[in-house]
Amino acid sequence: MTSEDQDFRSAHEIGKIYDSLTEKGALCDFFLESVCNFIHAEKGELYFVGKDDQIWMEAQCGGPAEIPESVRSAVQTAVLEGKPVKDNKMILVPLIVRNSIVGVGRFERNSQSEAFSEKELELAFVLASEMASSIKNVLLFEQTLQMERLAAVGKTMGMVIHEMKNIIQLAKFSEEWLRKGVTEHSQRHLERGMEWMNNFLKEIEGFVYEILSLTKDYQIVPQKTDLRKLLVQLQEDLTPRAKDAHTQLDFQIDRDFPREVDSDFQSLYRALLNMVKNALEASDKEDAYVRIRVKSADTDHYQIVIEDNGIGMSDKVKAQLFQALMSTKGEKGTGLGLMIVERTVKALKGAIQFQSEKGKGTQFTFTFPYALPNTETN
């Protein structure tokens, strides 16, 4: 095998390395470095081609930050002609995939060096051809990722609008009752309107809190928390919903349970509220119930158990339960509640276990440590 044959074989082997790189920046940098080494170029730039043959410099090595207009013009010519170009001490090689140019590599030697040879031009073009298919795959992956992100944004906006509609309905009820109370001088209507207004404010406050809990900066600062007070508030807020669902609520806490634990009242309250709401919506029996029990698990941990005798979950639902934006309610659900539950449990260093049987009900067990780091005392 001649040294020339060996060079071309090595170029194809380097193409395999291109295929193994899935991060665009690393791939572009390695392409420029490998070509510069192969053809002994001092400078190299990689240009990408966009819509209407618009070009921009994606990466460079050994060159100035600013590219002269003459160089940009040469790159544009290479894009239009679609073939390698050797001009004394400059080489331009197009990256072509299925007759489409995705980019151009430009390589240059300084004034003291010899001009590029035809063999070096051919080697650069071979490496550019290997690079072309690799970068096309990376760009397609980025486009797919962008589309998935757009879809996720769309679904998230739909989720927000869905929740806001429910909250706005509470505001409308409040406005109707208050208006009647004023126009008819009815104390009963005024009191009911204030009750709806209070519900509206609670829901909007809770919703804003839940949206914030999904941000990257979401953090929990654990404090001493009285779970008895938390259960009382939970029962007060859920009793009207339980009556509408013809479901019995049963809240229990062991007598010997410690008065306080390390937790975050609001975060834990919202998580349990979402879980019990789901359980109430799963009620389908005349003797339907939802039971919430707080108990000690061992010397270092306690458990909150939520149990219902509702419709239960299929194997498919159980397998996908905590996937992002997954909902068991079809178009009526958003999946927001379960996302908040999972994030809250993780933030409180807890764990979730569940059992469910179709037609018989579901039981969730949340296990938390009594003590958390950085606890603030009230």
Backbone torsions as a table, in degrees:
resi	resn	phi	psi	omega
1	MET	NA	128.1	179.9
2	THR	-73.4	162.8	178.2
3	SER	-62.6	-30.7	178.4
4	GLU	-68.4	-43.6	177.1
5	ASP	-61.5	-39.7	179.8
6	GLN	-63.0	-39.2	179.3
7	ASP	-62.3	-43.7	-178.8
8	PHE	-69.9	-35.2	177.2
9	ARG	-65.5	-40.9	177.9
10	SER	-63.5	-36.9	178.8
11	ALA	-61.9	-41.6	177.8
12	HIS	-67.2	-33.8	177.4
13	GLU	-66.8	-37.8	177.0
14	ILE	-64.8	-32.7	176.3
15	GLY	-58.0	-32.3	177.2
16	LYS	-67.1	-34.1	176.4
17	ILE	-67.7	-40.1	175.4
18	TYR	-53.0	-46.0	-177.5
19	ASP	-62.1	-27.1	-176.9
20	SER	-81.9	-13.2	-178.4
21	LEU	-92.9	121.8	-177.1
22	THR	-108.3	-6.0	178.0
23	GLU	-97.3	125.1	-170.8
24	LYS	-58.7	-46.4	-177.7
25	GLY	-60.8	-44.5	-180.0
26	ALA	-65.1	-39.4	179.8
27	LEU	-64.7	-46.2	-178.8
28	CYS	-63.6	-44.2	-179.8
29	ASP	-63.1	-41.9	-178.8
30	PHE	-68.4	-36.4	177.2
31	PHE	-60.0	-50.1	-179.4
32	LEU	-61.9	-43.4	-179.3
33	GLU	-63.8	-43.5	-177.8
34	SER	-67.8	-41.0	179.7
35	VAL	-67.7	-43.9	178.9
36	CYS	-58.5	-40.0	178.6
37	ASN	-67.3	-40.2	-176.3
38	PHE	-67.7	-42.6	-174.3
39	ILE	-106.8	7.6	176.0
40	HIS	58.7	50.7	176.7
41	ALA	-96.9	145.8	179.0
42	GLU	-88.3	-24.4	-177.4
43	LYS	-132.9	150.7	176.7
44	GLY	-155.4	141.2	174.7
45	GLU	-134.3	148.4	175.3
46	LEU	-118.3	121.9	179.8
47	TYR	-109.0	139.2	174.3
48	PHE	-102.8	151.6	-179.6
49	VAL	-111.5	125.2	-179.2
50	GLY	-108.3	-154.8	-178.3
51	LYS	-63.1	140.9	-180.0
52	ASP	57.3	33.7	177.2
53	ASP	59.6	26.0	173.6
54	GLN	-71.2	136.8	-176.9
55	ILE	-118.9	153.3	172.4
56	TRP	-149.7	152.5	179.6
57	MET	-82.1	122.1	-178.0
58	GLU	-92.7	-36.5	-178.0
59	ALA	-155.9	158.2	177.9
60	GLN	-152.9	160.9	174.2
61	CYS	-144.3	134.1	174.9
62	GLY	72.5	11.1	-176.9
63	GLY	-123.1	172.6	178.2
64	PRO	-72.5	158.9	179.2
65	ALA	-66.1	-36.3	-179.6
66	GLU	-92.8	133.3	-179.3
67	ILE	-103.6	126.2	179.9
68	PRO	-59.4	153.2	-179.4
69	GLU	-63.0	-32.1	179.5
70	SER	-63.6	-36.1	178.2
71	VAL	-68.3	-44.9	179.1
72	ARG	-59.9	-38.1	179.3
73	SER	-65.5	-39.9	179.2
74	ALA	-65.5	-39.6	178.5
75	VAL	-65.0	-42.6	179.4
76	GLN	-61.4	-38.4	177.8
77	THR	-64.3	-40.5	178.7
78	ALA	-64.0	-35.2	177.6
79	VAL	-65.7	-45.4	-177.3
80	LEU	-67.9	-39.4	-177.6
81	GLU	-81.9	-29.2	176.0
82	GLY	67.5	32.3	179.0
83	LYS	-146.4	158.7	-179.9
84	PRO	-62.7	149.1	-179.7
85	VAL	-133.9	131.3	174.7
86	LYS	-120.4	120.6	-179.6
87	ASP	-126.9	84.9	-179.5
88	ASN	58.0	-98.4	-175.9
89	LYS	-105.3	22.8	176.3
90	MET	-134.0	137.6	176.7
91	ILE	-125.6	136.5	173.0
92	LEU	-124.8	126.9	-179.3
93	VAL	-127.3	123.3	178.7
94	PRO	-76.5	148.0	173.3
95	LEU	-99.1	107.9	-171.6
96	ILE	-114.3	130.4	174.9
97	VAL	-129.6	116.3	178.4
98	ARG	51.1	52.3	178.0
99	ASN	64.5	14.5	178.0
100	SER	-118.3	130.7	-179.6
101	ILE	-88.4	120.3	179.3
102	VAL	-100.2	-15.2	-179.1
103	GLY	-174.3	175.5	178.3
104	VAL	-140.3	132.4	173.0
105	GLY	-101.2	132.5	179.3
106	ARG	-121.6	130.6	-176.5
107	PHE	-131.0	144.9	-171.5
108	GLU	-143.5	146.5	172.0
109	ARG	-109.3	155.4	179.2
110	ASN	-78.0	174.3	-171.7
111	SER	-66.5	-22.3	-178.7
112	GLN	-84.6	-9.4	-176.1
113	SER	-91.3	165.5	176.4
114	GLU	-74.7	161.1	176.5
115	ALA	-70.2	155.1	177.6
116	PHE	-67.4	146.8	177.4
117	SER	-94.2	168.1	177.0
118	GLU	-64.1	-35.6	178.1
119	LYS	-63.8	-40.8	179.8
120	GLU	-67.6	-35.5	175.3
121	LEU	-62.9	-43.9	-179.5
122	GLU	-65.7	-40.3	177.9
123	LEU	-62.5	-43.6	179.1
124	ALA	-61.9	-38.7	-179.8
125	PHE	-69.1	-36.8	177.0
126	VAL	-61.9	-46.4	179.5
127	LEU	-64.8	-37.1	177.6
128	ALA	-65.2	-37.0	178.2
129	SER	-66.2	-41.1	177.0
130	GLU	-64.3	-39.9	-179.4
131	MET	-66.5	-35.8	-173.4
132	ALA	-58.2	-49.1	-178.5
133	SER	-66.8	-35.3	-179.6
134	SER	-67.6	-45.9	-178.3
135	ILE	-70.4	-30.6	177.2
136	LYS	-62.9	-42.0	178.0
137	ASN	-63.2	-40.9	179.4
138	VAL	-65.4	-42.8	179.6
139	LEU	-65.7	-38.5	176.9
140	LEU	-63.9	-39.2	177.5
141	PHE	-63.2	-42.1	178.5
142	GLU	-63.4	-40.8	178.6
143	GLN	-63.6	-41.9	177.8
144	THR	-62.6	-41.4	179.3
145	LEU	-63.7	-40.7	178.3
146	GLN	-63.5	-41.9	178.4
147	MET	-63.9	-39.5	177.8
148	GLU	-64.9	-38.6	178.1
149	ARG	-65.7	-41.6	177.5
150	LEU	-62.1	-40.8	178.1
151	ALA	-63.9	-40.0	178.9
152	ALA	-65.4	-39.7	177.4
153	VAL	-63.0	-44.3	178.3
154	GLY	-60.2	-42.8	179.5
155	LYS	-67.5	-37.8	178.8
156	THR	-65.1	-42.4	178.1
157	MET	-63.9	-38.9	176.1
158	GLY	-62.3	-38.6	177.7
159	MET	-62.2	-45.8	-179.4
160	VAL	-63.1	-45.5	179.9
161	ILE	-62.4	-40.5	179.3
162	HIS	-58.9	-47.3	-179.2
163	GLU	-67.7	-39.5	-178.6
164	MET	-65.5	-35.0	177.2
165	LYS	-59.7	-43.0	179.1
166	ASN	-63.6	-40.5	-179.2
167	ILE	-69.8	-39.8	178.3
168	ILE	-62.2	-33.0	178.5
169	GLN	-61.6	-38.3	176.4
170	LEU	-62.5	-40.9	178.8
171	ALA	-63.3	-38.8	178.7
172	LYS	-64.9	-42.9	176.7
173	PHE	-59.3	-43.4	179.8
174	SER	-61.2	-45.5	-178.9
175	GLU	-62.1	-41.0	-179.2
176	GLU	-64.0	-46.3	-178.8
177	TRP	-67.8	-40.6	179.6
178	LEU	-66.7	-40.0	178.7
179	ARG	-62.4	-43.5	177.1
180	LYS	-63.8	-39.0	179.8
181	GLY	-61.5	-37.7	-179.2
182	VAL	-76.1	-47.7	-176.2
183	THR	-70.4	-32.1	-177.5
184	GLU	-102.4	3.3	-178.7
185	HIS	51.5	46.6	-176.1
186	SER	-106.5	115.4	178.2
187	GLN	-64.8	-36.4	-179.4
188	ARG	-62.5	-43.9	179.1
189	HIS	-66.8	-38.2	178.5
190	LEU	-63.5	-43.3	-179.8
191	GLU	-65.2	-40.7	178.9
192	ARG	-67.7	-38.3	177.4
193	GLY	-63.1	-39.8	177.9
194	MET	-67.2	-34.3	177.2
195	GLU	-64.2	-44.8	177.7
196	TRP	-65.3	-38.0	178.4
197	MET	-62.9	-41.6	177.6
198	ASN	-61.9	-41.7	177.2
199	ASN	-62.9	-41.0	179.7
200	PHE	-62.2	-46.6	-179.2
201	LEU	-63.3	-38.6	177.5
202	LYS	-63.5	-44.5	-178.2
203	GLU	-66.5	-43.2	-178.3
204	ILE	-68.7	-37.8	176.9
205	GLU	-64.0	-45.1	179.6
206	GLY	-64.7	-39.0	-179.4
207	PHE	-65.6	-44.7	177.7
208	VAL	-60.7	-41.4	179.3
209	TYR	-62.1	-41.6	-178.8
210	GLU	-67.5	-39.9	177.5
211	ILE	-62.4	-43.2	178.0
212	LEU	-63.5	-31.8	-178.5
213	SER	-69.5	-14.0	179.7
214	LEU	-93.6	-1.9	179.9
215	THR	-80.4	163.2	-179.3
216	LYS	-62.9	-33.2	-174.1
217	ASP	-85.6	5.6	-177.7
218	TYR	-62.5	123.4	178.1
219	GLN	-137.6	148.2	177.0
220	ILE	-108.4	129.4	173.5
221	VAL	-104.2	102.4	-175.7
222	PRO	-65.5	141.6	177.4
223	GLN	-133.9	166.4	174.1
224	LYS	-66.5	122.6	-171.8
225	THR	-126.2	130.9	177.3
226	ASP	-91.6	107.4	-177.4
227	LEU	-70.0	-22.6	176.6
228	ARG	-64.7	-43.9	177.3
229	LYS	-64.4	-37.8	179.7
230	LEU	-63.1	-43.6	-179.7
231	LEU	-66.1	-37.1	178.6
232	VAL	-62.0	-46.5	179.4
233	GLN	-65.2	-39.3	179.4
234	LEU	-62.2	-43.3	-178.7
235	GLN	-67.2	-40.7	178.7
236	GLU	-61.7	-43.0	-176.1
237	ASP	-75.8	-25.7	-176.2
238	LEU	-98.1	-13.5	-177.5
239	THR	-58.4	-46.4	177.8
240	PRO	-59.7	-39.6	178.9
241	ARG	-66.6	-38.5	178.9
242	ALA	-65.5	-38.0	177.7
243	LYS	-63.6	-43.2	178.9
244	ASP	-62.4	-32.2	-179.3
245	ALA	-89.9	1.9	-178.8
246	HIS	52.4	46.3	-176.3
247	THR	-126.1	137.2	179.6
248	GLN	-85.1	130.5	175.3
249	LEU	-98.9	136.5	-179.2
250	ASP	-134.8	109.5	179.9
251	PHE	-107.4	129.2	179.9
252	GLN	-138.8	146.5	172.6
253	ILE	-138.7	133.0	-176.3
254	ASP	-58.2	142.3	-177.7
255	ARG	-59.5	-38.4	-176.7
256	ASP	-88.3	10.9	-179.4
257	PHE	-70.2	137.9	179.8
258	PRO	-56.3	148.8	-176.8
259	ARG	-64.6	-36.5	-177.3
260	GLU	-134.1	152.5	173.7
261	VAL	-134.4	166.3	174.3
262	ASP	-81.5	119.2	-179.6
263	SER	-164.6	-169.4	173.5
264	ASP	-128.0	111.6	-171.4
265	PHE	-54.7	-53.5	-174.6
266	GLN	-64.4	-43.9	-177.9
267	SER	-64.7	-46.6	-179.8
268	LEU	-66.6	-38.6	178.1
269	TYR	-59.7	-47.2	-178.5
270	ARG	-65.3	-37.6	178.8
271	ALA	-64.1	-47.3	-179.8
272	LEU	-67.7	-35.8	177.9
273	LEU	-59.3	-45.6	178.9
274	ASN	-62.6	-41.1	-178.9
275	MET	-65.9	-43.6	-179.0
276	VAL	-69.4	-37.3	175.5
277	LYS	-57.9	-44.7	177.9
278	ASN	-60.4	-41.7	-179.7
279	ALA	-64.5	-40.5	179.2
280	LEU	-64.9	-37.3	179.7
281	GLU	-72.6	-16.6	178.1
282	ALA	-90.8	0.9	-178.7
283	SER	-70.8	131.9	179.7
284	ASP	-145.6	19.9	-178.8
285	LYS	-125.2	158.5	177.2
286	GLU	-67.2	-33.4	-180.0
287	ASP	-101.5	35.8	-176.4
288	ALA	-63.9	143.0	177.0
289	TYR	-145.5	157.7	170.0
290	VAL	-133.1	122.9	-177.0
291	ARG	-114.8	133.6	177.7
292	ILE	-122.8	121.9	-178.0
293	ARG	-129.3	135.2	175.6
294	VAL	-111.5	127.5	-176.0
295	LYS	-148.7	161.6	174.8
296	SER	-78.5	140.8	176.8
297	ALA	-100.4	-47.1	174.6
298	ASP	-157.3	-167.1	-175.5
299	THR	-66.2	-22.0	-176.1
300	ASP	-111.4	-11.2	-173.1
301	HIS	-134.7	154.0	172.5
302	TYR	-128.0	165.4	-177.4
303	GLN	-130.5	146.0	170.5
304	ILE	-118.3	119.6	-176.5
305	VAL	-111.6	126.4	176.2
306	ILE	-116.4	119.2	-174.4
307	GLU	-128.8	139.6	175.2
308	ASP	-138.9	163.9	176.3
309	ASN	-113.1	39.7	-176.7
310	GLY	-84.5	-147.8	-170.0
311	ILE	-76.2	-16.3	-179.0
312	GLY	73.0	-177.8	-177.0
313	MET	-126.2	146.0	175.2
314	SER	-76.3	167.9	178.0
315	ASP	-61.4	-37.0	179.7
316	LYS	-64.1	-44.9	179.6
317	VAL	-64.6	-41.8	-179.7
318	LYS	-62.9	-37.6	-178.5
319	ALA	-70.2	-27.2	-175.1
320	GLN	-108.5	9.9	-164.7
321	LEU	-54.5	-45.6	-174.6
322	PHE	-106.3	23.3	171.8
323	GLN	-71.3	151.9	-176.1
324	ALA	-56.5	127.6	176.0
325	LEU	61.2	19.5	177.7
326	MET	-77.9	135.3	179.4
327	SER	-131.8	146.0	176.3
328	THR	-92.1	2.6	-171.7
329	LYS	-107.3	12.0	179.9
330	GLY	65.5	-137.8	-177.3
331	GLU	-69.6	-17.7	-179.7
332	LYS	-79.7	-16.1	-176.3
333	GLY	-105.7	161.9	-179.6
334	THR	-118.7	-22.8	-175.4
335	GLY	82.5	-2.5	-179.3
336	LEU	-62.6	-43.9	-176.2
337	GLY	-57.6	-45.7	-178.2
338	LEU	-69.1	-33.4	175.9
339	MET	-62.8	-42.5	179.9
340	ILE	-66.0	-41.3	178.7
341	VAL	-59.1	-49.2	-177.3
342	GLU	-63.2	-43.2	179.9
343	ARG	-64.9	-39.4	-179.7
344	THR	-65.7	-44.2	-179.8
345	VAL	-62.0	-42.1	178.3
346	LYS	-64.1	-42.3	-179.0
347	ALA	-64.7	-30.0	178.9
348	LEU	-92.6	14.9	176.6
349	LYS	58.8	34.2	-178.2
350	GLY	-103.5	-175.2	179.6
351	ALA	-140.7	152.9	-179.7
352	ILE	-120.4	132.8	170.4
353	GLN	-129.2	147.9	177.9
354	PHE	-148.1	152.4	174.2
355	GLN	-131.0	139.5	-179.7
356	SER	-153.8	142.5	176.9
357	GLU	-133.9	129.8	-177.4
358	LYS	-55.5	124.3	178.0
359	GLY	86.0	-6.4	-176.7
360	LYS	-119.7	-19.8	176.8
361	GLY	125.2	179.9	-174.1
362	THR	-139.1	146.1	174.8
363	GLN	-132.5	124.9	174.3
364	PHE	-108.5	135.1	177.3
365	THR	-122.5	119.4	178.7
366	PHE	-105.9	124.9	179.7
367	THR	-112.7	125.7	-178.5
368	PHE	-128.4	152.1	173.0
369	PRO	-77.4	146.1	175.6
370	TYR	-63.8	-39.2	-173.9
371	ALA	-113.4	136.9	176.7
372	LEU	-125.3	152.8	178.5
373	PRO	-69.5	157.0	176.8
374	ASN	60.0	38.1	-179.8
375	THR	-76.8	133.7	176.3
376	GLU	-99.0	136.8	176.7
377	THR	-89.8	143.4	-179.8
378	ASN	-76.2	NA	NA
